[in-house]
Each structure stands twice: as structure tokens, then as C-alpha cells.
């Protein structure tokens, strides 16, 4: 009888330790294109390629063009968001550089993992006539 009680106690403790594993890693954002600080002409099409990853699973992403503080720039009309499942998600989208675009804008990336840990990154781009 004692062996059975010890076995049940060990099983409960081991399940408790397994269920309590904390997510210690933040999600990651790896941007392939465009190059940071690259210059694009008015009317150009800019391709954005990035990989979002997390050791325990992804939940969602948001990518948009805006000012340095993260305010969306409606002139660019580029604001994408969605769900991302699994350990890795490949993002590919593109936008047109509008005529009269400001000299500088940032592409803002925000990724949230399955445990609601969020990481953000901004990527500066330059525009000219």
C-alpha cells in the first residue's frame, strides 16, 4: 500500500512540474528584406520578408508603415495583422511608395507568442522622388 501511495505522489509531483514550465524566451523577428536604411523611389514596390519564431508557439503579428513612434501613416495604406500558429511564420507582403512620401518612415513589426509575450521591432526606410 505504501508503494502505491508513493507512486501516486510522485506522479502528481511530476505532472505538476511539467505543467508549470514557463515560457522563458521572447518571440523573435528576423527581417530579410528590405534592408534597413535602404532608399526607395516614389512609385517603387517594396517587398517585406520576415520570419517570426518562438520556442513554444506563435499567436499573432502586426506589421505596418508609420512614423518613428508607431503611428500608422495612412498615406502608405499598409497595415497587416493576423494569426500565426506553430513555431515559425514566414511573412511576405509588399506596398507601393506613394508620390510625395515623407523622406523617412518605419516598418513596425509586433509579434505575440502563445503565452502573450510580445516583442516589437522597427525598421527605418528612406524615400525620395
Secondary structure, 3 states (H helix, E strand, C coil): CHHHHHHHHHHHHHHHHHHCCCCCCCCEEEEEECCCCCEEECCCEEEEEEEEECCCCEEEEEEEEECCCCCECCCCCCEEEEECCCCEEEEEEEEECCCCCCCEEEEEEEEEECCCCEEEEEEEEEEEC
